[in-house]
Amino acid sequence: MSKTKFYITTPIYYVNGAPHLGHAYTSTAADVLARWHRLAGDEVFFLTGTDEHGQKVEAAARNAGIAPQDFTDRVSADFRDMARAMNISNDDFIRTTEARHKAACQAIWSKLKENGFIYLGAYEGWYAVRDEAFYDESETALKPDGSRYAVASGAAVEWVVEPSYFFKLSAFQDRLLAFYEENPGFIAPAAKRNEILSFVRGGLNDLSISRTSFSWGVKVPGDEKHVMYVWLDALVNYLTAVGYPDMSGPRAGFWPASLHLVGKEIIRFHAVYWPAFLMGAGLELPKKIFSHGWWTVEGEKMSKSLGNFIDVRPLVQEYGLDQIRYFILREVPFGNDGDFSKESLHRRINSDLANGIGNLAQRTLSFIGKNAGAAVPPKGTLTEADEALIAEAKALPAKLHAAMEKLAFHEALDEIWRLIRAADGYIDAQAPWSLRKTDLDRMNSVLYTLCVVLRTLGVVLQPFMPETMSKLLDYLGLDEARSLAVLDTALVEGTALPTPTGLFPRVGV
C-alpha cells in the first residue's frame, strides 16, 4: 500500500532583513506538522527557503556596499542558521537565485504567455517598494504631510510609470470564486477566507508582472530588459522544488501541495494571484492555504524603529530549544495574533513543562529506579482505574490527528496536558509509595500503567519537542521504533531503564 504524500511549505523568507520570531514561528509550525505526518507513516516533503530578488533587495545590497548576490548569500545563510537553531526538519531549502528556480520561472512565464494570459503594456499606478506590491488608489491614504501610504501595511507608495507585461488576472475572477465555493477549506482561517472572497468579488484588475526600473530578478524570456515581478518569481518556488517544468521526476508526485503556511500579510498573493497563475498554466492548485497571525512584543508591534525584533537564537541559548518551540505554539491559537513576554515564557516553562510533564516523568522514573529494579515493571493484574488511564492514553493520537488537521496546535496540546493531569491524579490516588510497603504486585501494575502513559506522551510530543522527548523515550528504554505505530505494541516488561535526569529545569526562580 502506497503512503499518503504530504507536501508542506513555509513562505520563502524575504532577505531584506534578518530572521526573527515571526519567521521561527511559521517554520516551527510547519515543522511540527511535517514531523507529525512522518510519525503517522506518511511520505513527507517539507520546503522552506529564501526569496532573494526584487527592488528592495537590490536597494539593501546597494546600501550595504556589496553585490546583490553576495548580500543574498549572507542573509540566506542566516535564515539557514535560524532553521538549524530551531531544529527545523526541512527536506529542501530553496533559493530564488538558484539556476533551477530561474528555469522554473521562465518555464511558467512561457506557458502563461503561450496560453494567452500575458500581454505587453505600460504600468501607471501606486507601488510600495517595501511590500513589493501594487495598490489601487482606493487601497492607499494620505498622511498629514501629504505623502501616500498603503492602508493595509503602512508602507510608503510611489507613483510608478514604466513599460510592463501584464497577467490577465481579470479573466480569472469567476473561476476563482467558483473554486472557493467548491473548496470551502482552501483558505483558512474563516476570517481570511471572507477577506479574500470580498476582495475578489470587488473585481480583479490585470496584474503588472514585470519591471524595468531595476535589474535584480529573473529575466523575462525573450525580453531581458524586463525582470519578473518578484511575487510571480517567489510563488513559483513551490513548483521549482518538485522539479517543474519536469513533472515526471521523483518529487513531482508531491504536487499539488498539501498546505502552504503563510503570514496574514501575504494571504492575497497566495490565495488570489498564485491560484490564478496555476490555473493559467494548466496546473493543479494547492489543497490548502492557512494564514497565521503576527507576534507583538510586550504589547508592541515588532519594528525596526522600536528595536524590538526578537532573534530566537539567544532565547534558545538561554531557555532551551524545546522550551521555545513549545511556548510559541502553546501560547496562542494558531491563526490569531500573539504577544511575547518573558513573564509568559517563564510561566509556561515552569507550570506546563517543569511542573507538568517534567515532574510526571521524573517522579515516576526515579521511583522505578529506586523501588522497582530500574526496569519496566511487570504488568500484573490491571484494575479499572489502570484500564481507564491506559484507554485515555490510547485515545490520544486520534484526538491529536483531528486537531492537527485543523492546525489547532493549542487544542492538541490541551489534549496532551489533559492526559498529564489525569496521570498526576492517578498517582496521587494510587499512592505507589504506600503500596511499596503493602503490595508490591499492585505497585508494579501502577508503575507499568504510568510507563504506558509516559511512552504515549513521549511519542506524540516528539513533533513539538523532539530533543527532550527523545531523551524521555531513552529513559523508557525504547529502541528506534518511535512512530505512532509503536503505541499499538505492549511495553516489554523487564526492559532496563537508565537513571533519569530532569527534563525541564525551572526558570526565573
N, C-alpha and C positions, 0 to 999 in steps of 0.2 A: 504493500500500500504506500502510495506516494505521500510525502509530508506536505502539510499546508505551508505555502510560502507566505512570508510576512516581510514586506518591504517598508521600512520606516525611515523618514528623513527629518533632520532639523533644517531650518533655513540655513543657507550658507551665509556666514557672518561677514559683514562688510568691513574691509580692512582699513578704514579711515581712522580707526581708534583702537584702543587696547581692549582685550576681553574683560568683561565684568560680570557681576552677579546674574544679570538677565541672560547672558549667553550660557553661563553654567546651569541656570535653571532649565532652560529648554533642552540642553544636551543631557542633563541628568534625567529629566522626564522621559526623553526618547530612550535613554539607556535602560531605564527600569522596564519599559515596555519590551525592548529588544531582549533583555535577559529573561523576562517573564515568558515570552514566547519560546525562547530556547529551552527553558525549564519544562515547558509543556510539550516539547518534542517537535516544534515547528522548525522549518528551514528559514532562517532569518538573514536578511541583508539590511544593514544599518549604515546609513550615509550621513556624513556631515562634511563641512569644508568651509572654504572662504571665497567670497565674492570680491574680485580684485580689479575690476575695470570701472571706468566712469570718470566724469569731470571732477568729482570730489576727491577721488584717489589721486588723480593727476595733480590737482592743486596741493594736496597734502604732501606728496612727494617733492613737489617744487619747493614748498615751504621748508621741508627738511633738508633740502640741498642735495638730494640724491635722485637717481634714475627711478622711474616708476616700478620697474621690475625689482630693483634692489629693495625699494620700500615695501613692496608687497611680499617679497621673500621674508623680510624681517617680521612683519606683522603676522603673516600667516603662520610662521614658526611659533609665535607667541600664542596663537589660538591652539595649535597642536599641543603646546606645553600645558595650556589650561585643560585640555581634554585628558591628557595623561594624569594631571594632578587630581582630576575628578574621577579617575578610573572609568573613563568612557570607553565602551567596548565596540566602537565603530569598526565596520568591516572595510570601509574605504574613506578616504579624505580627499574630496575633490577640490581642485583649484581652477578658477576660470581662466587662468593664464596658461593652463596645460594645452598641449597640442591636440589631445583627444577631445577637449571641450570646444576648442575653436572649430574643429572639424564638424562636431555635432551641431553647433550653432549655425554654421554656414549651410549644413545639410537641411536643417529645418527651415531656414530662410528660403532656400531654393525650392523646397516643397511648397511653402506658403505662396511663393511667387508663381510657381507652376500652376497652383490651384486657383489663381486669380484673386488672391487676398492681399496683395501688396501692390501699391502704386506710388509713383513719384509725384510730390507736390511741394509745398512750402509751408513750414510751420510758423505760425504767429500766435503767441499767447504767453501765459504765465508759467514759469518754470522755477522749481525750487531745487537749487544745487544740492542742498543738504539732504533732501529726500530723494533726489534723483527721480523727480516725479513732475508731471504736468498737471496743472489745475485749471478748471474753468473759473472765470471771474467770480461766479457765484460761490465758489469754494474758498475765496480769499476775502480779506478785510483790510482796512486801513488802520495803521497805528496813529496816535496823536501827532507824530512828527511827519505824517504823510506817506511813510513807507508802507508797502503792502506785504502781507504775510498769508501763508496757508492756514486756514482756521483749524484744520484737523491736527496739524503738527506744530504750529507756531513758527515754522521755518520761513525765512525771508524768500520772496519770489521776485523774479526779474522778468521783464518783457523780452521775449526771445523772438527774433525773426531770422529764419535760415531755411535753406532747402532741406527737405526731409522726405524720406519714404514713410508711407502710412500703411498701417494694417487696418483692414476693413472691419473694425470691431462692431460697427453699427449693424453689420449683416448677421451678427450672432445674438442679438438681443432676444429674439423669440426662442431660439434654440437653447440659450442659457436658461431662460425662465422655464421652459419645458423640462429641461434636465433637472433643475432644482425641484420642480414639482414631482417628478418621477423618482427622485433620490433625496428624500427629506433629510436623511442623515449625512448628506455630503458636506455640509458646513455646520460646525458646532463651535461654541455653544449656541443656543437658540437665539440669543440676542444678536450675535454676529450674523447668523443666517438672515434674520429680519433686516438687519442693516444692509446686507448685500442685496436682498430682494428689492428693497426700497431704492437703492442706487440704480440697479439695472432697469427697474420699471420706470425710473425717471428719464430714461433714454441714454443710449450709448453713442458717443461720437467716435469717429475713426481715430486711431491712436498713432501719434508720431513715434516711429521706431528706429530712427537714425539721427545722428548728429554730425555736423561738420565743423563745429566750433572747437572741438578738441580731438585728439587722436588716440587716446589710451583706451582701446577697446578692440572688439573683434571686427575686422574689416568686412564690409558688405561685399558679398561675392559679385564680381563684375563691375563694381563701382567703389574703389578703395578710398575715394575722397570721404566716404561716409563710414562711420563706425556704428555698430548696432546699439540701440537703446539698451542701457545697462540692465533693465528688467527683463527684456527678451533674452539677453545673454544669460543672466543669472538663473532664470527659471529653467532653462534647458539643462542645467546641471543634473537634474533628477533623471533625465534621459541619458545624458552622457555616461553616467555611472553604470548603466545597464547595457552599454555598448552601442547605443544609437550612433549612426543610422543602421548598423548591422544588428538586426533584431533576431539573429539566429545563434548568437553566442551563448555562453554558459549562464550569463546573468539576465538574458532577455526575458526569461520566464518569470522574473520578479515584477515585470511591468504588467498591469498598472500598479503604481504604488499603493500600498495599503493605507498609509497615513502620512500626511505632511503636517508636522508641527510647526506653527508659526506664531510670532508675536502679533498682538492685535493691530499694531500699526501697519502691518503689511498684508492684512487679510484680503484687501481688494485685489492686489496683484495676483494672489494665489487663487482666489475664488471667482474672479472675473476674467482677467487677462489670460492667465495660464490655461484654464479650460477652453477659452476661445482659440488660443494658439493651437492647442491639441486638436480641437475639432477641425480647424483649418488645415492641419497637416494630416488629417485622417487617422489620428491615434486615439487609443483609449484614454479615458480620463481617470485620474486617481480616485480611490474609493472614498476617501475622507480627508477633510482639511479641518484641523482643530486649532483655534486661536486662543492663546492663553493671555493672562493679564501681565501687568507691569509690577515691579517692585519699587516701593519707596524706601527711604532710609530714615528711620526715626521720624516718620511723618512727612518727610520732604522728598520731592521728586529728585531722582538722581540726575545730576547735571554737572557739566564741567565747571560752570561758574561757581557752584557751591562746593566743588571739590569733594563730593561725597560718593563718587563712583566706587563701588566695592570690588576689589580684586579678591576672588575667593581663595586664592592660593595661600596668603598669610593666615586666613581663617582656618584652613585645613591644617596648617602647621601648628596653630595654637590649640585647636579643639579636637582635631581628628577628622579624617576624611568622611567616614560613615556618619559621624555626628552631623556634619554639614549636609550631606546628601539627605539624611532623614529629615532634618529641620525644614529644608526648602520645599519638600513635598508634603510635609505634615502640617505645616503652619497655616496654610490657606488652601481652600478648594481650588483645584486646578481649573483655570479659566477665569478666576477672579483676580483682582489686584491684591497684593500682599505688602506688608510692611516689615522691614528687617530692623531688629534691635538686639543688642547684646543681652538685654534682660529677657527677651522672649527666647533667645537661643539657650541661655543658661537654664531657663525653666524647662524647656523641652528635654535638654540633655539630662538634667537631674531627675525630673519626675518620670519621664517616659522611658529613658534608656538606663540610667544608673539604678533608679528605684524600681523600674518596671522589669523589663526582660533581663537586665543585668543582674538584678537581685534574685530573680526567679532561678536563673541558671546557676548562679554562684551558691545559693543556699542548698539547691538540690544536689549539684555535682560534688560540692565539698562534703555534704552529708554522706553521699555514697562512698566517697573516698575514705572517710573515717570509719564508717559503720557497716558498709556492705561490700567490703573486699575490693574497692576501686574497680568494679566491673558492672556491666549491665545486670541488674538483679533478676532472679527468676520471676516469671510472671505469676505463678501460683494461681489461686482462685480469685477471679475478679468480682467485686461487688457491684451493685447497681450504681453507686457513686463513681467507681472506676470506669465502668462502661459508659456512663453519661459523659464524662470528661473526654474519653477517647473518641466517642461519637462526635462531640463538638469539634475536636481536632480534625477528624476525618471529613467533616462537612466544610472545613475552612477553604480548601482550594477552589471548590465550586463557587463559593461566595466571592472569593478574590477575583476569579475569572470574570464574573459578572461586573464587578467594579472596574477592573482593568479595561474591559470592553468600552466602558463609558468614560475612561480616563479619569475616574474618580479615585485618585490616589488616597485622598483623605478617608474615603469610605473603606477602602481596602485596609488601611492602617487602623481604622476604628475597629474593624472586624478582628484583626490580629490582636489588638490590645484587649478586646473583649475576652479572648481566649486566655491572655496573660492574667487578667483579673480573675477569671474563673479558676485558673490553676493556683493563684495565690490563695483564694478562698478554700480550695480543696486541700492545700497543705495545712492551713490553719485548722480545718475541720478534722482532718485525718491524724494530725499530730504525730508524724513518724518518730520524733524524738521520744515520745511516750511509748510508742509501740516497740521501740528498741529494747525496752525493759520488760515488756509483757508478751509480745507476739511478733517474732522475727519474720515469720512467713507473711503475715499481714503487712509488716513494714516493707518487705521486699515488693509486694504487689503494688503498694502505694508508690514506691520509688520507680518501679517499672512503668507505671502509668505516667508519671512525671517525665520519664525519659521519652516516651512516645510523644508527649506534648512538646517537649523541647526539640525533638527531631523535626516535628512539623513546623514549629516556629523557625528553626534554623534554615530549613529548606525554602519556605515561602518568603522569608525575608531576604534571601540572597540578592534578588534584584535591587533592593533598596540599600542594603548594607553588605556588599559582597565580601569585604575583607573580614569584618567582625563575625559574620555568620559562618564563614569558612572556619574560623577559629572555634566557634561553638560546635560545629559539626565534627571537627577534630576531637574536641573534648568528649563527644558522644561515641567516638570510635568508628565513625562512618568511613568507608573507603571512598573511592572517587565517584561512586554512583550516588549522585545528589540531585537528580531531577525529581519532578513531581511523582514520577512512576515509583520511586523508591518508597513512597509513603504507603503503597499498597502491600509492602512486604513487612513481615514481622521483624522486630528487633532480635538480634542474635544474643540470647542470654549468655552471660559469661564473658562477653567481649571486654577486654581490658580497657580501662579509661584512664587517660593521663590526668595529672593533677591540674585542676583549672586555675586560671588567674582571672581577675576581674575584667569584664568586657568593656565596661564604660565607667571610667572614673568620674566622680562628681566634679563640677567646675564652679568657680566663683565663690568658694567657701573657704 
